[in-house]
Amino acid sequence: MPFTSREEIHFLESLSQLIYSNPFLPERIELEKAALGKEFDESAPVWSQHFQVDGERRNVVVLGKRVGALAERLRTSLVEGVAASDRELLLYEDMVVYLLYDRYREQLRQVIQTAAPASGVRKIDFWNTFRDDFDRYLKIPGRTMPGAYEPVHLFACLFQIRRAFQYIYHFILGRSMPAARLRAAVWQSIFTRDMRRYRRTMFERMGDISTLIVGPSGTGKELVARAVGLSRFIPFDPRSAQFTEDFESLFHPLNLSALSPTLIESELFGHRKGSFTGAITDRIGWLELCRPLGTVFLDEVGEVDASIQVKLLRVMQNRIFQRLGDTADLQFLGKIIAATNRDLAAAMRAGKFREDFYYRLCSDVIRTPSLREQLADLPEDVNHLVLHLAARIAGDESEAVSEEVVSWIQSSLAPGYSWPGNIRELEQCVRSVLVRGKYEPAGAPPDPSQGNPRTQLASEFAAGRLPAEDILNRYCTIVYASSRSLEQAARELGLDRRTVKSRIDQELLARLSGDGSRRTDSGEPS
């Protein structure tokens, strides 16, 4: 009896590619389809948060069941001595990796969910069960597996994968392709484009590669930085059944634009007592506090003084720095992530940003898309984004608040509004509509209701936002306001005088007259 059938080989090959693919690109869904065939459930083209999806995705459930059944059959064949090629054994090993991840991902998620800053490293109570499952499937008497998997290292890798997926999935919203590409870029920043190579060697070298996040203000650059920084590889110690670090305490953000140059240096490098006015005690800086598996996030790096750029360049080149007022060299072993909304190419041309510093930062660049780009790709995604934001802000009232906000946006903002403040502005729009029933974009009139009624009607008409009844009422009012004569308005509109009179919107008429009064001269409505 052969070890695998043709159909099983096809399934295993598709699964093997799926395991090491980027989960946030459309190719992941295509690989699910290739693996499941007729059992594949058509779904969204990319992985993203969706309120309408309850529980686990059906394709993941089906994959898990099929993998579980096939793993048992193939393991039995191996135990019974059925011959298998190296290629078949490699595919079997990959399948077991998927099986172990699928079996323990909920428990790994619970570890992440219950973690808290400064809570310390906790004992993993399911480690022994994981190791037993690993041994059962991959340590078979008389068989030498070609993949050289080790249970401790694999456990640490799966925990990292679960963290990375959790943070990317929950931090970066949107179903558009620009949002999907951003999620995929963050995943690649963590694991590189080749996850097999990452598992073999790069897992302990990624701290040497700095990450630069660029994009407009309000596009979530700090969330991207957190996703990368909180998802670094952390070894597992089987003797204590603990990970060697508390991942929640390893991310150190610093907003450089909020500090003076002296304070930036003090926060980053630390200082000795008396090194400057106000330095009344020694201080340890973030670079010194950051442990080897930690990350220092330099937000608004484009704003820093040239002298600080030189010092940061030295840190990145030599991993050496000094406290202010001290001559002793200290070593930095963590990872640097920087972010800016400035055009660094223009800043370099203007002599405001050092080229040598930029070329130390640019090995791994992530660009965050504007909200305008996301909505240009998928306009209806504004509904989805508003619902997520409302859930954070309004809790159990999120659906009602979301409906109010979307309705206000559709009726009050011009079609194709550019959202210059991006996601941050949309979030404030949700808050403002929740509190005041409206939102005032920067540069808009103090009250949107005081805008030009004629322009507003044309804009809303073009967008298809008005019911026919409302169009007729407002248009009759605008035509009448020009002449203040019902007879003339009736002739221009081709309607009966009484119909025109019944259609006059007194509130709109007051806005058009500019004084809010209701004139009752001959021929005018009272």
C-alpha positions as CSV (number, residue, x, y, z in Angstrom):
1,M,0.0,0.0,0.0
2,P,1.5,3.4,-0.9
3,F,2.1,6.0,1.8
4,T,-0.1,8.6,0.1
5,S,-2.5,8.8,-2.8
6,R,-2.4,11.3,-5.7
7,E,-5.2,13.3,-4.1
8,E,-3.5,13.4,-0.7
9,I,-0.2,14.5,-2.3
10,H,-2.1,17.4,-3.9
11,F,-3.7,18.3,-0.6
12,L,-0.4,18.1,1.3
13,E,1.5,20.2,-1.3
14,S,-1.2,22.9,-1.2
15,L,-1.1,22.8,2.6
16,S,2.7,23.0,2.7
17,Q,2.6,26.2,0.6
18,L,-0.3,27.6,2.7
19,I,1.6,27.1,6.0
20,Y,4.5,29.3,4.8
21,S,2.5,31.8,2.8
22,N,1.7,35.4,3.9
23,P,-1.8,35.0,5.5
24,F,-2.8,38.5,4.6
25,L,-2.4,38.3,0.9
26,P,-5.0,36.9,-1.6
27,E,-2.7,33.9,-2.3
28,R,-3.6,32.5,1.2
29,I,-7.2,32.3,0.2
30,E,-6.2,30.8,-3.2
31,L,-4.2,28.1,-1.4
32,E,-7.1,27.3,0.8
33,K,-9.2,26.8,-2.3
34,A,-6.5,24.6,-3.9
35,A,-6.3,22.4,-0.8
36,L,-10.1,22.1,-0.2
37,G,-11.4,21.8,-3.7
38,K,-15.1,21.4,-3.7
39,E,-15.3,21.9,0.1
40,F,-13.9,25.5,-0.2
41,D,-16.3,28.1,1.0
42,E,-16.2,31.3,-1.1
43,S,-15.3,34.2,1.2
44,A,-13.6,37.6,1.3
45,P,-10.5,37.9,-1.0
46,V,-8.3,38.8,2.0
47,W,-8.2,38.2,5.8
48,S,-9.6,41.1,7.7
49,Q,-11.8,41.7,10.7
50,H,-15.5,41.4,9.8
51,F,-18.4,41.9,12.2
52,Q,-20.6,39.6,10.1
53,V,-18.3,36.6,10.6
54,D,-19.2,34.8,13.8
55,G,-16.7,32.3,15.2
56,E,-14.1,30.5,13.1
57,R,-13.9,30.7,9.3
58,R,-15.5,27.6,7.8
59,N,-12.4,26.9,5.6
60,V,-10.1,26.9,8.6
61,V,-12.5,24.5,10.4
62,V,-12.6,22.1,7.4
63,L,-8.9,22.2,6.9
64,G,-8.4,21.4,10.6
65,K,-10.7,18.4,10.4
66,R,-9.1,17.1,7.2
67,V,-5.5,17.5,8.6
68,G,-6.4,15.8,11.8
69,A,-7.8,12.7,10.1
70,L,-5.0,12.5,7.5
71,A,-2.3,12.9,10.1
72,E,-3.7,10.0,12.1
73,R,-3.7,7.8,9.0
74,L,-0.2,8.7,7.8
75,R,1.2,8.3,11.3
76,T,-0.2,4.8,11.6
77,S,1.4,4.0,8.2
78,L,4.7,5.2,9.4
79,V,4.5,3.2,12.6
80,E,3.6,0.1,10.6
81,G,6.7,0.5,8.4
82,V,5.1,1.7,5.2
83,A,7.8,3.1,2.9
84,A,7.7,6.9,2.3
85,S,10.0,9.1,0.2
86,D,11.8,12.1,1.7
87,R,9.4,14.4,-0.2
88,E,6.4,12.7,1.4
89,L,8.0,12.9,4.8
90,L,8.7,16.6,4.4
91,L,5.1,17.1,3.4
92,Y,4.0,15.0,6.4
93,E,6.1,17.2,8.7
94,D,4.6,20.4,7.4
95,M,1.1,18.9,7.9
96,V,2.0,18.1,11.5
97,V,3.2,21.7,12.0
98,Y,-0.2,22.9,10.8
99,L,-1.9,20.3,13.0
100,L,0.0,21.5,16.1
101,Y,-0.8,25.2,15.4
102,D,-4.4,24.4,14.8
103,R,-4.7,22.3,17.9
104,Y,-3.0,24.9,20.2
105,R,-3.8,28.3,18.7
106,E,-6.7,29.0,21.0
107,Q,-4.6,28.3,24.1
108,L,-1.8,30.5,22.6
109,R,-4.4,33.2,22.0
110,Q,-5.4,33.0,25.7
111,V,-1.8,33.5,26.7
112,I,-1.7,36.7,24.6
113,Q,-5.1,37.9,25.8
114,T,-4.3,37.5,29.5
115,A,-0.9,39.1,29.2
116,A,-0.4,42.6,30.7
117,P,2.5,45.0,31.0
118,A,4.7,44.3,34.0
119,S,2.7,41.2,34.8
120,G,5.8,39.0,34.4
121,V,6.5,35.8,32.6
122,R,3.8,33.2,33.2
123,K,4.1,29.4,33.2
124,I,2.7,27.7,30.2
125,D,0.6,24.8,31.5
126,F,0.0,23.1,28.2
127,W,3.7,22.8,27.2
128,N,3.9,19.2,28.2
129,T,0.8,18.3,26.2
130,F,2.3,20.1,23.2
131,R,5.6,18.2,23.6
132,D,3.7,14.9,23.8
133,D,1.8,15.6,20.6
134,F,5.0,16.6,18.9
135,D,6.7,13.4,19.9
136,R,3.7,11.3,19.0
137,Y,3.7,12.6,15.4
138,L,7.3,13.3,14.7
139,K,9.4,11.0,16.8
140,I,8.4,7.6,15.4
141,P,10.7,4.7,16.1
142,G,12.9,3.7,13.2
143,R,12.1,6.9,11.3
144,T,14.4,9.8,10.7
145,M,12.5,12.9,9.8
146,P,14.2,15.2,7.2
147,G,13.0,18.5,8.6
148,A,15.0,18.6,11.8
149,Y,12.2,20.2,13.8
150,E,12.8,20.7,17.6
151,P,9.8,20.9,19.9
152,V,11.1,23.9,21.9
153,H,11.9,26.0,18.9
154,L,8.7,25.1,17.1
155,F,6.7,26.0,20.2
156,A,8.3,29.4,20.3
157,C,7.8,29.9,16.5
158,L,4.1,29.0,16.8
159,F,3.7,31.4,19.7
160,Q,5.3,34.2,17.6
161,I,3.1,33.4,14.7
162,R,0.0,33.6,16.9
163,R,1.1,36.9,18.4
164,A,1.9,38.4,15.0
165,F,-1.5,37.3,13.5
166,Q,-3.4,38.6,16.6
167,Y,-1.8,42.0,16.6
168,I,-1.8,42.6,12.8
169,Y,-5.4,41.4,12.5
170,H,-6.7,43.5,15.3
171,F,-4.6,46.6,14.9
172,I,-4.9,47.2,11.1
173,L,-8.5,47.6,10.0
174,G,-10.0,47.6,6.5
175,R,-11.1,45.2,3.8
176,S,-9.6,47.2,0.9
177,M,-6.5,45.9,-0.9
178,P,-4.3,48.8,0.4
179,A,-5.2,47.7,3.9
180,A,-4.5,44.1,3.0
181,R,-1.2,45.0,1.5
182,L,-0.3,46.9,4.7
183,R,-1.1,43.9,6.9
184,A,1.0,41.7,4.5
185,A,3.9,44.2,4.7
186,V,3.9,44.1,8.5
187,W,3.8,40.3,8.4
188,Q,6.8,40.3,6.1
189,S,8.6,42.8,8.3
190,I,8.3,40.3,11.1
191,F,9.1,37.0,9.3
192,T,10.7,38.2,6.0
193,R,9.4,37.0,2.7
194,D,10.7,33.4,3.3
195,M,9.3,31.9,6.5
196,R,11.3,28.7,6.1
197,R,14.5,30.6,6.1
198,Y,13.2,32.7,9.0
199,R,12.5,29.5,11.0
200,R,16.0,28.2,10.3
201,T,18.2,31.2,10.9
202,M,16.6,34.7,10.7
203,F,14.5,34.4,13.8
204,E,17.5,35.5,16.0
205,R,18.8,38.1,13.5
206,M,15.8,40.4,12.9
207,G,16.8,42.8,15.7
208,D,19.7,43.9,13.5
209,I,17.3,45.1,10.8
210,S,15.7,48.5,11.5
211,T,12.2,49.3,10.3
212,L,11.1,52.6,8.9
213,I,7.3,53.4,8.8
214,V,6.3,56.2,6.5
215,G,2.9,57.6,5.7
216,P,0.4,60.4,6.3
217,S,-0.5,61.5,9.8
218,G,-3.3,59.5,11.3
219,T,-2.8,56.3,9.4
220,G,-1.8,54.1,12.3
221,K,2.0,54.1,12.2
222,E,2.3,53.5,15.9
223,L,-0.1,50.5,15.7
224,V,2.1,49.1,12.9
225,A,5.2,49.6,15.1
226,R,3.5,47.9,18.0
227,A,2.5,45.0,15.8
228,V,6.1,44.5,14.8
229,G,7.6,45.2,18.2
230,L,5.3,42.9,20.1
231,S,5.7,40.1,17.7
232,R,9.4,39.4,17.9
233,F,10.7,35.9,18.5
234,I,11.0,34.9,22.2
235,P,12.8,31.6,23.1
236,F,11.0,29.1,25.3
237,D,12.7,27.5,28.3
238,P,11.3,24.0,28.7
239,R,12.8,23.6,32.2
240,S,10.7,26.4,33.7
241,A,7.9,26.0,31.1
242,Q,8.2,29.7,30.5
243,F,9.1,32.1,27.6
244,T,12.3,33.9,28.5
245,E,10.8,37.3,28.2
246,D,7.4,39.0,28.9
247,F,6.6,40.3,25.4
248,E,4.2,43.0,26.7
249,S,7.2,44.8,28.4
250,L,9.5,44.8,25.4
251,F,8.1,47.7,23.4
252,H,9.3,51.2,24.3
253,P,7.7,54.1,22.3
254,L,9.1,57.6,22.3
255,N,7.5,60.6,20.5
256,L,10.5,62.7,19.5
257,S,8.4,65.7,18.3
258,A,7.1,66.2,21.8
259,L,10.5,66.7,23.4
260,S,13.3,69.3,23.2
261,P,16.7,68.0,21.9
262,T,18.1,67.8,25.4
263,L,15.2,65.8,26.7
264,I,15.3,63.5,23.7
265,E,18.9,62.7,24.4
266,S,18.1,62.2,28.1
267,E,15.2,59.9,27.3
268,L,17.1,57.9,24.7
269,F,20.7,57.7,26.1
270,G,20.2,58.5,29.7
271,H,22.3,61.0,31.7
272,R,24.6,61.5,34.6
273,K,23.8,63.7,37.5
274,G,24.8,67.3,36.7
275,S,25.2,66.8,33.0
276,F,22.7,69.6,32.3
277,T,20.4,72.0,34.3
278,G,17.8,69.9,36.0
279,A,19.8,66.6,35.9
280,I,19.7,66.1,39.7
281,T,20.1,62.3,39.6
282,D,21.5,59.7,37.2
283,R,19.0,58.5,34.7
284,I,18.8,55.3,32.6
285,G,17.6,55.9,29.0
286,W,15.4,53.7,26.9
287,L,18.4,52.4,24.8
288,E,19.9,51.1,28.0
289,L,16.6,49.8,29.4
290,C,15.8,47.9,26.2
291,R,16.7,44.3,26.4
292,P,18.0,42.3,23.4
293,L,14.6,41.1,22.4
294,G,13.0,44.6,23.0
295,T,12.2,47.4,20.6
296,V,12.6,51.1,20.8
297,F,10.1,53.0,18.7
298,L,11.2,56.5,17.5
299,D,8.0,58.3,16.5
300,E,8.3,61.4,14.3
301,V,12.0,60.7,13.6
302,G,11.9,63.2,10.8
303,E,11.7,66.0,13.4
304,V,14.9,65.3,15.3
305,D,17.9,67.6,15.4
306,A,20.9,66.8,13.2
307,S,23.1,66.3,16.2
308,I,20.8,63.6,17.5
309,Q,20.6,62.0,14.1
310,V,24.4,61.6,14.3
311,K,24.2,59.9,17.7
312,L,21.4,57.6,16.5
313,L,23.5,56.8,13.4
314,R,26.3,55.6,15.7
315,V,23.9,53.4,17.7
316,M,22.7,51.8,14.5
317,Q,26.2,51.4,13.0
318,N,28.1,50.2,16.1
319,R,25.5,49.4,18.6
320,I,27.3,51.8,21.0
321,F,26.1,54.8,22.9
322,Q,27.0,56.9,26.0
323,R,24.9,58.6,28.6
324,L,24.9,62.4,28.6
325,G,27.8,63.5,30.8
326,D,29.5,60.1,30.7
327,T,32.4,58.6,28.6
328,A,31.6,54.9,29.2
329,D,30.4,53.0,26.2
330,L,27.1,51.1,26.6
331,Q,25.8,48.5,24.2
332,F,22.3,48.5,22.5
333,L,21.1,45.1,21.5
334,G,17.5,45.7,20.7
335,K,15.6,46.6,17.5
336,I,15.0,50.2,16.2
337,I,11.7,51.1,14.6
338,A,11.2,54.7,13.4
339,A,8.2,56.5,11.9
340,T,7.6,59.8,10.2
341,N,5.0,61.6,8.1
342,R,7.6,63.8,6.5
343,D,8.9,63.4,3.0
344,L,12.4,62.3,3.9
345,A,13.6,62.6,0.3
346,A,12.7,66.3,0.3
347,A,14.1,66.7,3.8
348,M,17.4,65.3,2.6
349,R,17.5,67.6,-0.4
350,A,16.8,70.5,1.9
351,G,19.7,69.4,4.2
352,K,17.3,68.8,7.1
353,F,17.7,65.0,7.3
354,R,21.1,63.2,7.0
355,E,21.4,60.9,4.1
356,D,23.7,58.5,6.0
357,F,21.1,58.2,8.8
358,Y,18.3,57.6,6.2
359,Y,20.3,54.8,4.6
360,R,20.7,53.1,8.0
361,L,16.9,53.2,8.4
362,C,15.6,52.2,5.0
363,S,16.4,48.5,4.9
364,D,12.8,47.7,5.8
365,V,10.3,50.3,4.8
366,I,6.5,50.0,5.5
367,R,4.2,52.6,4.0
368,T,0.8,53.2,5.6
369,P,-1.9,54.1,3.1
370,S,-4.2,57.1,3.5
371,L,-7.9,56.5,4.2
372,R,-8.6,58.2,0.9
373,E,-6.6,55.4,-0.9
374,Q,-8.5,52.7,1.0
375,L,-11.9,54.1,0.2
376,A,-10.9,54.7,-3.4
377,D,-10.4,51.0,-3.7
378,L,-13.5,50.0,-1.7
379,P,-15.8,53.0,-1.0
380,E,-18.3,50.9,1.1
381,D,-15.5,50.1,3.5
382,V,-16.3,53.3,5.4
383,N,-19.3,51.5,6.9
384,H,-17.0,48.7,8.1
385,L,-14.5,51.0,9.6
386,V,-17.1,53.2,11.3
387,L,-18.6,50.0,12.9
388,H,-15.2,49.0,14.3
389,L,-14.5,52.5,15.6
390,A,-18.0,52.7,17.1
391,A,-17.4,49.4,18.9
392,R,-14.4,50.8,20.6
393,I,-16.1,54.1,21.5
394,A,-19.7,53.1,22.2
395,G,-19.6,49.5,23.3
396,D,-23.0,47.9,23.2
397,E,-24.4,50.9,21.4
398,S,-22.0,50.4,18.5
399,E,-24.5,49.4,15.8
400,A,-26.9,52.3,16.5
401,V,-24.0,54.8,16.7
402,S,-22.5,53.4,13.5
403,E,-25.8,53.8,11.6
404,E,-26.1,57.4,12.8
405,V,-22.5,58.2,11.8
406,V,-22.8,56.6,8.3
407,S,-26.1,58.4,7.7
408,W,-24.5,61.7,8.7
409,I,-21.5,61.1,6.5
410,Q,-23.7,60.3,3.5
411,S,-26.0,63.2,3.9
412,S,-23.5,65.9,5.0
413,L,-20.1,65.3,3.5
414,A,-19.3,65.9,-0.2
415,P,-18.9,62.7,-2.3
416,G,-15.3,61.6,-2.3
417,Y,-14.4,63.6,0.8
418,S,-10.7,63.1,1.2
419,W,-10.4,62.5,5.0
420,P,-7.2,64.5,5.3
421,G,-6.8,63.3,8.9
422,N,-7.2,59.7,7.8
423,I,-8.4,57.0,10.3
424,R,-7.7,59.4,13.2
425,E,-10.1,61.9,11.7
426,L,-12.8,59.2,11.0
427,E,-12.5,58.2,14.7
428,Q,-13.1,61.8,15.8
429,C,-16.0,62.0,13.4
430,V,-17.6,59.1,15.1
431,R,-17.1,60.7,18.5
432,S,-18.4,64.1,17.3
433,V,-21.5,62.6,15.8
434,L,-22.1,60.6,18.9
435,V,-21.8,63.7,21.1
436,R,-23.2,66.5,18.9
437,G,-25.0,64.8,16.1
438,K,-22.6,66.3,13.5
439,Y,-18.9,66.7,12.7
440,E,-17.1,69.9,11.5
441,P,-14.2,69.1,9.2
442,A,-11.2,71.5,9.3
443,G,-11.9,74.4,7.0
444,A,-15.6,73.8,6.9
445,P,-18.2,76.5,8.0
446,P,-18.7,76.6,11.8
447,D,-22.0,74.7,11.3
448,P,-22.5,72.6,8.2
449,S,-26.2,73.7,8.1
450,Q,-25.0,77.2,7.3
451,G,-23.3,76.1,4.0
452,N,-24.6,77.2,0.6
453,P,-28.0,75.5,0.2
454,R,-27.8,75.6,-3.6
455,T,-24.4,73.9,-3.6
456,Q,-25.4,71.5,-1.0
457,L,-28.5,70.4,-3.0
458,A,-26.4,70.0,-6.1
459,S,-23.8,67.9,-4.3
460,E,-26.3,65.6,-2.6
461,F,-28.4,65.3,-5.7
462,A,-25.3,64.2,-7.7
463,A,-24.4,61.7,-5.0
464,G,-28.0,60.2,-5.1
465,R,-28.5,60.8,-1.4
466,L,-31.9,62.6,-1.5
467,P,-35.4,61.1,-1.7
468,A,-37.6,62.6,-4.5
469,E,-39.9,64.4,-2.0
470,D,-37.0,66.2,-0.5
471,I,-35.5,67.2,-3.9
472,L,-38.8,68.8,-4.9
473,N,-39.3,70.6,-1.6
474,R,-35.8,72.1,-1.6
475,Y,-35.8,73.0,-5.3
476,C,-39.2,74.7,-5.1
477,T,-37.9,76.7,-2.1
478,I,-34.7,77.7,-3.9
479,V,-36.6,78.8,-7.1
480,Y,-39.2,80.7,-5.0
481,A,-36.5,82.5,-3.0
482,S,-35.1,84.1,-6.1
483,S,-38.3,86.0,-7.0
484,R,-40.4,85.9,-3.9
485,S,-43.4,85.4,-6.2
486,L,-45.4,82.2,-6.2
487,E,-46.8,83.0,-9.6
488,Q,-43.4,83.3,-11.2
489,A,-42.0,80.3,-9.3
490,A,-45.0,78.3,-10.5
491,R,-44.3,79.3,-14.1
492,E,-40.6,78.4,-13.9
493,L,-41.3,75.1,-12.3
494,G,-44.3,74.2,-14.4
495,L,-46.4,73.5,-11.3
496,D,-49.6,74.9,-9.8
497,R,-49.2,77.9,-7.5
498,R,-50.8,76.0,-4.6
499,T,-48.4,73.1,-5.1
500,V,-45.4,75.4,-5.0
501,K,-46.7,77.1,-1.8
502,S,-47.2,73.7,-0.1
503,R,-43.6,72.8,-1.0
504,I,-41.9,75.8,0.5
505,D,-39.5,74.8,3.3
506,Q,-39.6,77.7,5.7
507,E,-36.4,76.8,7.5
508,L,-34.5,76.6,4.2
509,L,-36.2,79.8,3.0
510,A,-34.9,81.6,6.1
511,R,-31.4,80.4,5.4
512,L,-31.7,81.6,1.8
513,S,-32.9,85.0,2.9
514,G,-30.1,85.3,5.3
515,D,-32.1,87.0,8.1
516,G,-34.3,84.1,9.3
517,S,-37.5,86.1,9.0
518,R,-40.7,85.0,7.4
519,R,-42.1,87.7,5.1
520,T,-45.8,87.7,4.5
521,D,-46.1,90.2,1.6
522,S,-48.6,89.6,-1.1
523,G,-48.0,86.4,-3.0
524,E,-45.7,84.9,-0.4
525,P,-46.4,82.0,1.9
526,S,-47.2,82.7,5.5
